[in-house]
Amino acid sequence: GARESVGRRGLRNSDRDRALVRGVGGGNQERDEAARIVERPLYARYEQIRKRRTGPAIVVARDGNCSGCNMRLPPQLYYKLHTLSDTVESCPACHRLLYAADETNETSQQP
């Protein structure tokens, strides 16, 4: 399924999540660092997506859409991303890993 439990500690706002997201944009050294921090099943899933897709394997969910494929996310999935921190969600269309945009900061930055 599109959901994978990551244990008692949530992933969305954790150091592990930030490490994996940093590893996406970085080179092999950053990716290797993220691999040491993130649970093996999640990192294996990330690597599988990264090798199969062009572009990033982890994308932001913004305004109800996946920024990887621009498809509309089911409302329940979008809600989960913004409220739960103990699961990792995937886009049902492109299967990229999703994280919630911090829309409060983005809204306040617009003129």
N, CA, C and O atoms as CSV, one atom per row, in Angstrom:
chain,resi,resn,atom,element,x,y,z
A,1,GLY,N,N,0.802,-1.181,0.000
A,1,GLY,CA,C,0.000,0.000,0.000
A,1,GLY,C,C,0.849,1.249,0.000
A,1,GLY,O,O,2.079,1.195,-0.025
A,2,ALA,N,N,0.169,2.363,0.029
A,2,ALA,CA,C,0.845,3.653,-0.020
A,2,ALA,C,C,1.308,4.091,1.359
A,2,ALA,O,O,1.909,5.156,1.500
A,3,ARG,N,N,1.037,3.291,2.370
A,3,ARG,CA,C,1.354,3.693,3.732
A,3,ARG,C,C,2.379,2.741,4.340
A,3,ARG,O,O,2.307,1.526,4.158
A,4,GLU,N,N,3.310,3.305,5.046
A,4,GLU,CA,C,4.321,2.470,5.704
A,4,GLU,C,C,4.559,3.025,7.097
A,4,GLU,O,O,4.921,4.190,7.256
A,5,SER,N,N,4.356,2.191,8.101
A,5,SER,CA,C,4.571,2.633,9.471
A,5,SER,C,C,6.064,2.773,9.726
A,5,SER,O,O,6.864,1.957,9.269
A,6,VAL,N,N,6.421,3.793,10.444
A,6,VAL,CA,C,7.832,4.024,10.742
A,6,VAL,C,C,8.111,3.957,12.234
A,6,VAL,O,O,9.155,4.419,12.695
A,7,GLY,N,N,7.195,3.394,12.979
A,7,GLY,CA,C,7.464,3.203,14.396
A,7,GLY,C,C,6.897,4.314,15.250
A,7,GLY,O,O,6.104,5.140,14.796
A,8,ARG,N,N,7.331,4.311,16.512
A,8,ARG,CA,C,6.787,5.261,17.481
A,8,ARG,C,C,7.154,6.693,17.154
A,8,ARG,O,O,6.336,7.599,17.317
A,9,ARG,N,N,8.371,6.903,16.696
A,9,ARG,CA,C,8.786,8.272,16.403
A,9,ARG,C,C,8.289,8.654,15.022
A,9,ARG,O,O,8.504,7.916,14.061
A,10,GLY,N,N,7.624,9.803,14.910
A,10,GLY,CA,C,7.119,10.259,13.628
A,10,GLY,C,C,8.244,10.634,12.697
A,10,GLY,O,O,9.361,10.905,13.138
A,11,LEU,N,N,7.962,10.650,11.429
A,11,LEU,CA,C,8.998,10.926,10.451
A,11,LEU,C,C,8.869,12.328,9.877
A,11,LEU,O,O,9.876,12.917,9.484
A,12,ARG,N,N,7.677,12.875,9.815
A,12,ARG,CA,C,7.451,14.100,9.069
A,12,ARG,C,C,8.320,15.256,9.531
A,12,ARG,O,O,8.882,15.962,8.694
A,13,ASN,N,N,8.449,15.470,10.804
A,13,ASN,CA,C,9.202,16.619,11.310
A,13,ASN,C,C,10.483,16.206,12.004
A,13,ASN,O,O,11.025,16.964,12.809
A,14,SER,N,N,10.966,15.030,11.707
A,14,SER,CA,C,12.126,14.524,12.427
A,14,SER,C,C,13.420,14.792,11.679
A,14,SER,O,O,13.417,15.189,10.514
A,15,ASP,N,N,14.526,14.566,12.375
A,15,ASP,CA,C,15.846,14.681,11.757
A,15,ASP,C,C,16.002,13.666,10.641
A,15,ASP,O,O,16.653,13.940,9.633
A,16,ARG,N,N,15.404,12.486,10.818
A,16,ARG,CA,C,15.514,11.449,9.791
A,16,ARG,C,C,14.872,11.910,8.488
A,16,ARG,O,O,15.431,11.698,7.412
A,17,ASP,N,N,13.720,12.530,8.577
A,17,ASP,CA,C,13.032,13.016,7.382
A,17,ASP,C,C,13.850,14.097,6.693
A,17,ASP,O,O,14.029,14.069,5.475
A,18,ARG,N,N,14.339,15.040,7.469
A,18,ARG,CA,C,15.146,16.120,6.888
A,18,ARG,C,C,16.411,15.557,6.245
A,18,ARG,O,O,16.851,16.054,5.208
A,19,ALA,N,N,16.992,14.534,6.846
A,19,ALA,CA,C,18.189,13.923,6.273
A,19,ALA,C,C,17.889,13.289,4.924
A,19,ALA,O,O,18.680,13.417,3.989
A,20,LEU,N,N,16.767,12.612,4.813
A,20,LEU,CA,C,16.415,11.981,3.548
A,20,LEU,C,C,16.106,13.031,2.490
A,20,LEU,O,O,16.523,12.892,1.340
A,21,VAL,N,N,15.383,14.076,2.866
A,21,VAL,CA,C,15.073,15.148,1.916
A,21,VAL,C,C,16.352,15.843,1.469
A,21,VAL,O,O,16.497,16.148,0.285
A,22,ARG,N,N,17.296,16.106,2.396
A,22,ARG,CA,C,18.584,16.696,2.023
A,22,ARG,C,C,19.346,15.774,1.091
A,22,ARG,O,O,19.991,16.232,0.148
A,23,GLY,N,N,19.274,14.490,1.348
A,23,GLY,CA,C,19.974,13.515,0.528
A,23,GLY,C,C,19.487,13.483,-0.904
A,23,GLY,O,O,20.245,13.129,-1.807
A,24,VAL,N,N,18.234,13.847,-1.127
A,24,VAL,CA,C,17.680,13.856,-2.478
A,24,VAL,C,C,18.388,14.885,-3.342
A,24,VAL,O,O,18.764,14.584,-4.475
A,25,GLY,N,N,18.574,16.082,-2.834
A,25,GLY,CA,C,19.176,17.140,-3.622
A,25,GLY,C,C,20.684,17.098,-3.654
A,25,GLY,O,O,21.312,17.742,-4.495
A,26,GLY,N,N,21.260,16.356,-2.759
A,26,GLY,CA,C,22.707,16.316,-2.658
A,26,GLY,C,C,23.310,15.208,-3.491
A,26,GLY,O,O,22.628,14.530,-4.260
A,27,GLY,N,N,24.582,15.049,-3.320
A,27,GLY,CA,C,25.298,14.003,-4.031
A,27,GLY,C,C,25.287,12.710,-3.243
A,27,GLY,O,O,24.481,12.533,-2.330
A,28,ASN,N,N,26.177,11.818,-3.598
A,28,ASN,CA,C,26.231,10.510,-2.964
A,28,ASN,C,C,26.563,10.593,-1.484
A,28,ASN,O,O,26.065,9.788,-0.697
A,29,GLN,N,N,27.393,11.548,-1.091
A,29,GLN,CA,C,27.771,11.669,0.319
A,29,GLN,C,C,26.551,11.988,1.183
A,29,GLN,O,O,26.364,11.379,2.237
A,30,GLU,N,N,25.719,12.938,0.747
A,30,GLU,CA,C,24.524,13.282,1.506
A,30,GLU,C,C,23.541,12.119,1.536
A,30,GLU,O,O,22.901,11.868,2.557
A,31,ARG,N,N,23.422,11.412,0.421
A,31,ARG,CA,C,22.525,10.265,0.345
A,31,ARG,C,C,23.000,9.153,1.275
A,31,ARG,O,O,22.187,8.504,1.931
A,32,ASP,N,N,24.308,8.933,1.333
A,32,ASP,CA,C,24.857,7.916,2.232
A,32,ASP,C,C,24.598,8.275,3.693
A,32,ASP,O,O,24.308,7.400,4.510
A,33,GLU,N,N,24.701,9.551,4.016
A,33,GLU,CA,C,24.419,10.009,5.378
A,33,GLU,C,C,22.959,9.754,5.732
A,33,GLU,O,O,22.651,9.297,6.832
A,34,ALA,N,N,22.065,10.051,4.797
A,34,ALA,CA,C,20.639,9.814,5.025
A,34,ALA,C,C,20.363,8.330,5.211
A,34,ALA,O,O,19.519,7.955,6.026
A,35,ALA,N,N,21.061,7.484,4.468
A,35,ALA,CA,C,20.853,6.037,4.560
A,35,ALA,C,C,21.171,5.514,5.952
A,35,ALA,O,O,20.560,4.543,6.397
A,36,ARG,N,N,22.116,6.139,6.648
A,36,ARG,CA,C,22.466,5.705,8.002
A,36,ARG,C,C,21.403,6.103,9.017
A,36,ARG,O,O,21.284,5.465,10.063
A,37,ILE,N,N,20.639,7.133,8.733
A,37,ILE,CA,C,19.680,7.666,9.688
A,37,ILE,C,C,18.280,7.073,9.491
A,37,ILE,O,O,17.587,6.794,10.470
A,38,VAL,N,N,17.868,6.881,8.264
A,38,VAL,CA,C,16.515,6.435,7.927
A,38,VAL,C,C,16.431,4.914,8.014
A,38,VAL,O,O,17.399,4.211,7.719
A,39,GLU,N,N,15.252,4.408,8.427
A,39,GLU,CA,C,15.056,2.958,8.493
A,39,GLU,C,C,15.277,2.315,7.134
A,39,GLU,O,O,14.954,2.906,6.103
A,40,ARG,N,N,15.822,1.117,7.131
A,40,ARG,CA,C,16.171,0.419,5.884
A,40,ARG,C,C,14.992,0.249,4.920
A,40,ARG,O,O,15.153,0.527,3.731
A,41,PRO,N,N,13.818,-0.192,5.376
A,41,PRO,CA,C,12.717,-0.372,4.413
A,41,PRO,C,C,12.333,0.931,3.710
A,41,PRO,O,O,12.048,0.939,2.513
A,42,LEU,N,N,12.328,2.025,4.462
A,42,LEU,CA,C,11.983,3.312,3.866
A,42,LEU,C,C,13.061,3.759,2.891
A,42,LEU,O,O,12.750,4.267,1.814
A,43,TYR,N,N,14.314,3.576,3.256
A,43,TYR,CA,C,15.394,3.980,2.363
A,43,TYR,C,C,15.411,3.106,1.105
A,43,TYR,O,O,15.686,3.601,0.012
A,44,ALA,N,N,15.123,1.834,1.251
A,44,ALA,CA,C,15.058,0.941,0.087
A,44,ALA,C,C,13.939,1.373,-0.856
A,44,ALA,O,O,14.096,1.344,-2.076
A,45,ARG,N,N,12.828,1.768,-0.285
A,45,ARG,CA,C,11.711,2.275,-1.096
A,45,ARG,C,C,12.114,3.551,-1.820
A,45,ARG,O,O,11.818,3.714,-3.004
A,46,TYR,N,N,12.786,4.454,-1.118
A,46,TYR,CA,C,13.272,5.691,-1.721
A,46,TYR,C,C,14.219,5.384,-2.892
A,46,TYR,O,O,14.084,5.966,-3.968
A,47,GLU,N,N,15.169,4.476,-2.680
A,47,GLU,CA,C,16.130,4.126,-3.731
A,47,GLU,C,C,15.427,3.524,-4.945
A,47,GLU,O,O,15.793,3.812,-6.084
A,48,GLN,N,N,14.433,2.698,-4.703
A,48,GLN,CA,C,13.685,2.093,-5.802
A,48,GLN,C,C,12.982,3.170,-6.633
A,48,GLN,O,O,13.013,3.128,-7.863
A,49,ILE,N,N,12.364,4.113,-5.974
A,49,ILE,CA,C,11.683,5.207,-6.678
A,49,ILE,C,C,12.705,6.063,-7.409
A,49,ILE,O,O,12.492,6.430,-8.565
A,50,ARG,N,N,13.805,6.382,-6.755
A,50,ARG,CA,C,14.829,7.240,-7.351
A,50,ARG,C,C,15.382,6.643,-8.640
A,50,ARG,O,O,15.638,7.363,-9.605
A,51,LYS,N,N,15.566,5.329,-8.652
A,51,LYS,CA,C,16.123,4.669,-9.833
A,51,LYS,C,C,15.117,4.542,-10.969
A,51,LYS,O,O,15.507,4.489,-12.136
A,52,ARG,N,N,13.838,4.492,-10.645
A,52,ARG,CA,C,12.803,4.290,-11.666
A,52,ARG,C,C,12.249,5.586,-12.243
A,52,ARG,O,O,11.729,5.586,-13.359
A,53,ARG,N,N,12.346,6.662,-11.526
A,53,ARG,CA,C,11.730,7.927,-11.938
A,53,ARG,C,C,12.783,8.959,-12.304
A,53,ARG,O,O,13.883,8.978,-11.751
A,54,THR,N,N,12.423,9.812,-13.246
A,54,THR,CA,C,13.258,10.987,-13.477
A,54,THR,C,C,12.776,12.050,-12.503
A,54,THR,O,O,11.591,12.101,-12.176
A,55,GLY,N,N,13.666,12.882,-12.049
A,55,GLY,CA,C,13.299,13.897,-11.076
A,55,GLY,C,C,13.380,13.344,-9.669
A,55,GLY,O,O,13.873,12.235,-9.461
A,56,PRO,N,N,12.900,14.107,-8.704
A,56,PRO,CA,C,13.044,13.722,-7.296
A,56,PRO,C,C,12.169,12.537,-6.908
A,56,PRO,O,O,11.112,12.316,-7.498
A,57,ALA,N,N,12.614,11.783,-5.918
A,57,ALA,CA,C,11.848,10.656,-5.384
A,57,ALA,C,C,10.950,11.099,-4.239
A,57,ALA,O,O,9.980,10.415,-3.911
A,58,ILE,N,N,11.264,12.236,-3.629
A,58,ILE,CA,C,10.460,12.794,-2.551
A,58,ILE,C,C,9.984,14.168,-3.010
A,58,ILE,O,O,10.783,15.022,-3.393
A,59,VAL,N,N,8.672,14.364,-2.965
A,59,VAL,CA,C,8.104,15.619,-3.457
A,59,VAL,C,C,7.121,16.180,-2.446
A,59,VAL,O,O,6.630,15.471,-1.567
A,60,VAL,N,N,6.851,17.440,-2.587
A,60,VAL,CA,C,5.938,18.131,-1.688
A,60,VAL,C,C,4.498,17.980,-2.185
A,60,VAL,O,O,4.225,18.002,-3.385
A,61,ALA,N,N,3.598,17.827,-1.231
A,61,ALA,CA,C,2.170,17.847,-1.516
A,61,ALA,C,C,1.690,19.265,-1.208
A,61,ALA,O,O,1.737,19.713,-0.062
A,62,ARG,N,N,1.238,19.950,-2.228
A,62,ARG,CA,C,0.847,21.349,-2.057
A,62,ARG,C,C,-0.504,21.592,-2.738
A,62,ARG,O,O,-0.729,21.160,-3.869
A,63,ASP,N,N,-1.377,22.275,-2.045
A,63,ASP,CA,C,-2.700,22.624,-2.574
A,63,ASP,C,C,-3.471,21.401,-3.064
A,63,ASP,O,O,-4.228,21.484,-4.031
A,64,GLY,N,N,-3.275,20.268,-2.395
A,64,GLY,CA,C,-4.000,19.051,-2.735
A,64,GLY,C,C,-3.427,18.283,-3.911
A,64,GLY,O,O,-4.033,17.317,-4.376
A,65,ASN,N,N,-2.262,18.700,-4.398
A,65,ASN,CA,C,-1.645,18.044,-5.552
A,65,ASN,C,C,-0.268,17.509,-5.214
A,65,ASN,O,O,0.414,18.020,-4.326
A,66,CYS,N,N,0.131,16.471,-5.937
A,66,CYS,CA,C,1.492,15.956,-5.871
A,66,CYS,C,C,2.341,16.824,-6.783
A,66,CYS,O,O,1.999,17.003,-7.952
A,67,SER,N,N,3.434,17.365,-6.279
A,67,SER,CA,C,4.275,18.220,-7.130
A,67,SER,C,C,5.164,17.407,-8.060
A,67,SER,O,O,5.838,17.978,-8.918
A,68,GLY,N,N,5.179,16.088,-7.910
A,68,GLY,CA,C,5.959,15.238,-8.805
A,68,GLY,C,C,5.254,14.975,-10.121
A,68,GLY,O,O,5.878,14.993,-11.182
A,69,CYS,N,N,3.947,14.728,-10.051
A,69,CYS,CA,C,3.192,14.396,-11.263
A,69,CYS,C,C,2.011,15.339,-11.498
A,69,CYS,O,O,1.314,15.219,-12.505
A,70,ASN,N,N,1.787,16.265,-10.582
A,70,ASN,CA,C,0.710,17.253,-10.664
A,70,ASN,C,C,-0.685,16.647,-10.632
A,70,ASN,O,O,-1.653,17.286,-11.045
A,71,MET,N,N,-0.790,15.427,-10.148
A,71,MET,CA,C,-2.107,14.804,-10.016
A,71,MET,C,C,-2.735,15.208,-8.692
A,71,MET,O,O,-2.041,15.448,-7.704
A,72,ARG,N,N,-4.050,15.278,-8.688
A,72,ARG,CA,C,-4.803,15.608,-7.485
A,72,ARG,C,C,-4.721,14.438,-6.515
A,72,ARG,O,O,-4.944,13.290,-6.899
A,73,LEU,N,N,-4.401,14.728,-5.256
A,73,LEU,CA,C,-4.335,13.693,-4.223
A,73,LEU,C,C,-5.717,13.498,-3.604
A,73,LEU,O,O,-6.479,14.457,-3.483
A,74,PRO,N,N,-6.048,12.275,-3.214
A,74,PRO,CA,C,-7.316,12.077,-2.499
A,74,PRO,C,C,-7.327,12.941,-1.242
A,74,PRO,O,O,-6.305,13.058,-0.567
A,75,PRO,N,N,-8.461,13.544,-0.921
A,75,PRO,CA,C,-8.527,14.424,0.255
A,75,PRO,C,C,-8.062,13.750,1.547
A,75,PRO,O,O,-7.423,14.391,2.381
A,76,GLN,N,N,-8.378,12.463,1.719
A,76,GLN,CA,C,-7.973,11.757,2.934
A,76,GLN,C,C,-6.448,11.683,3.032
A,76,GLN,O,O,-5.888,11.857,4.114
A,77,LEU,N,N,-5.787,11.431,1.929
A,77,LEU,CA,C,-4.330,11.339,1.905
A,77,LEU,C,C,-3.710,12.693,2.210
A,77,LEU,O,O,-2.765,12.784,2.994
A,78,TYR,N,N,-4.232,13.734,1.600
A,78,TYR,CA,C,-3.718,15.082,1.838
A,78,TYR,C,C,-3.898,15.471,3.304
A,78,TYR,O,O,-3.016,16.087,3.903
A,79,TYR,N,N,-5.036,15.111,3.871
A,79,TYR,CA,C,-5.295,15.393,5.281
A,79,TYR,C,C,-4.300,14.648,6.173
A,79,TYR,O,O,-3.764,15.222,7.121
A,80,LYS,N,N,-4.052,13.359,5.868
A,80,LYS,CA,C,-3.099,12.568,6.647
A,80,LYS,C,C,-1.716,13.205,6.648
A,80,LYS,O,O,-1.051,13.255,7.683
A,81,LEU,N,N,-1.290,13.683,5.505
A,81,LEU,CA,C,0.039,14.294,5.409
A,81,LEU,C,C,0.186,15.485,6.341
A,81,LEU,O,O,1.267,15.740,6.873
A,82,HIS,N,N,-0.896,16.203,6.534
A,82,HIS,CA,C,-0.842,17.407,7.352
A,82,HIS,C,C,-1.149,17.160,8.822
A,82,HIS,O,O,-0.927,18.037,9.656
A,83,THR,N,N,-1.659,15.971,9.150
A,83,THR,CA,C,-2.045,15.749,10.542
A,83,THR,C,C,-1.292,14.617,11.223
A,83,THR,O,O,-1.040,14.698,12.426
A,84,LEU,N,N,-0.927,13.576,10.507
A,84,LEU,CA,C,-0.251,12.429,11.122
A,84,LEU,C,C,1.240,12.501,10.875
A,84,LEU,O,O,1.688,12.948,9.819
A,85,SER,N,N,2.001,12.056,11.857
A,85,SER,CA,C,3.448,12.063,11.683
A,85,SER,C,C,4.050,10.671,11.819
A,85,SER,O,O,5.272,10.529,11.813
A,86,ASP,N,N,3.216,9.645,11.942
A,86,ASP,CA,C,3.765,8.304,12.132
A,86,ASP,C,C,3.696,7.442,10.879
A,86,ASP,O,O,3.914,6.233,10.954
A,87,THR,N,N,3.399,8.037,9.737
A,87,THR,CA,C,3.344,7.280,8.490
A,87,THR,C,C,4.078,8.028,7.394
A,87,THR,O,O,4.271,9.242,7.464
A,88,VAL,N,N,4.478,7.284,6.390
A,88,VAL,CA,C,5.047,7.862,5.181
A,88,VAL,C,C,4.062,7.546,4.079
A,88,VAL,O,O,3.664,6.393,3.914
A,89,GLU,N,N,3.668,8.538,3.334
A,89,GLU,CA,C,2.664,8.359,2.290
A,89,GLU,C,C,3.298,8.476,0.915
A,89,GLU,O,O,4.314,9.147,0.735
A,90,SER,N,N,2.676,7.806,-0.054
A,90,SER,CA,C,3.117,7.860,-1.443
A,90,SER,C,C,1.991,8.371,-2.308
A,90,SER,O,O,0.818,8.173,-1.988
A,91,CYS,N,N,2.333,9.022,-3.396
A,91,CYS,CA,C,1.344,9.472,-4.367
A,91,CYS,C,C,0.746,8.236,-5.034
A,91,CYS,O,O,1.487,7.362,-5.484
A,92,PRO,N,N,-0.576,8.149,-5.104
A,92,PRO,CA,C,-1.191,6.987,-5.746
A,92,PRO,C,C,-0.922,6.928,-7.254
A,92,PRO,O,O,-1.032,5.857,-7.851
A,93,ALA,N,N,-0.577,8.038,-7.867
A,93,ALA,CA,C,-0.345,8.063,-9.319
A,93,ALA,C,C,1.109,7.762,-9.679
A,93,ALA,O,O,1.367,6.882,-10.500
A,94,CYS,N,N,2.063,8.480,-9.078
A,94,CYS,CA,C,3.477,8.314,-9.470
A,94,CYS,C,C,4.297,7.541,-8.441
A,94,CYS,O,O,5.445,7.189,-8.712
A,95,HIS,N,N,3.733,7.273,-7.276
A,95,HIS,CA,C,4.348,6.497,-6.196
A,95,HIS,C,C,5.544,7.170,-5.538
A,95,HIS,O,O,6.271,6.521,-4.786
A,96,ARG,N,N,5.769,8.469,-5.805
A,96,ARG,CA,C,6.839,9.182,-5.110
A,96,ARG,C,C,6.444,9.377,-3.654
A,96,ARG,O,O,5.259,9.438,-3.325
A,97,LEU,N,N,7.442,9.474,-2.789
A,97,LEU,CA,C,7.187,9.748,-1.381
A,97,LEU,C,C,6.755,11.198,-1.249
A,97,LEU,O,O,7.291,12.076,-1.925
A,98,LEU,N,N,5.790,11.446,-0.383
A,98,LEU,CA,C,5.219,12.783,-0.218
A,98,LEU,C,C,5.545,13.343,1.156
A,98,LEU,O,O,5.641,12.611,2.141
A,99,TYR,N,N,5.710,14.644,1.200
A,99,TYR,CA,C,5.750,15.340,2.481
A,99,TYR,C,C,4.884,16.577,2.363
A,99,TYR,O,O,4.682,17.106,1.270
A,100,ALA,N,N,4.374,17.033,3.494
A,100,ALA,CA,C,3.455,18.162,3.516
A,100,ALA,C,C,4.218,19.470,3.440
A,100,ALA,O,O,5.233,19.655,4.112
A,101,ALA,N,N,3.714,20.374,2.613
A,101,ALA,CA,C,4.287,21.717,2.541
A,101,ALA,C,C,3.894,22.461,3.797
A,101,ALA,O,O,2.791,22.283,4.314
A,102,ASP,N,N,4.789,23.289,4.286
A,102,ASP,CA,C,4.480,24.149,5.424
A,102,ASP,C,C,3.756,25.361,4.866
A,102,ASP,O,O,4.362,26.402,4.614
A,103,GLU,N,N,2.450,25.213,4.675
A,103,GLU,CA,C,1.673,26.232,3.977
A,103,GLU,C,C,1.503,27.507,4.783
A,103,GLU,O,O,1.224,28.558,4.205
A,104,THR,N,N,1.661,27.450,6.100
A,104,THR,CA,C,1.556,28.671,6.892
A,104,THR,C,C,2.711,29.597,6.584
A,104,THR,O,O,2.517,30.808,6.476
A,105,ASN,N,N,3.936,29.045,6.437
A,105,ASN,CA,C,5.092,29.862,6.107
A,105,ASN,C,C,5.035,30.345,4.668
A,105,ASN,O,O,5.403,31.486,4.387
A,106,GLU,N,N,4.586,29.508,3.760
A,106,GLU,CA,C,4.520,29.892,2.360
A,106,GLU,C,C,3.504,31.013,2.149
A,106,GLU,O,O,3.734,31.928,1.359
A,107,THR,N,N,2.380,30.932,2.863
A,107,THR,CA,C,1.342,31.944,2.728
A,107,THR,C,C,1.838,33.279,3.277
A,107,THR,O,O,1.562,34.326,2.692
A,108,SER,N,N,2.562,33.254,4.385
A,108,SER,CA,C,3.027,34.508,4.997
A,108,SER,C,C,4.159,35.147,4.200
A,108,SER,O,O,4.415,36.340,4.364
A,109,GLN,N,N,4.843,34.392,3.344
A,109,GLN,CA,C,5.938,34.935,2.557
A,109,GLN,C,C,5.455,35.628,1.286
A,109,GLN,O,O,6.203,36.392,0.675
A,110,GLN,N,N,4.217,35.369,0.887
A,110,GLN,CA,C,3.717,36.003,-0.332
A,110,GLN,C,C,3.324,37.446,-0.038
A,110,GLN,O,O,2.787,37.737,1.031
A,111,PRO,N,N,3.593,38.367,-0.992
A,111,PRO,CA,C,3.278,39.788,-0.763
A,111,PRO,C,C,1.808,40.071,-0.708
A,111,PRO,O,O,1.408,41.220,-0.522
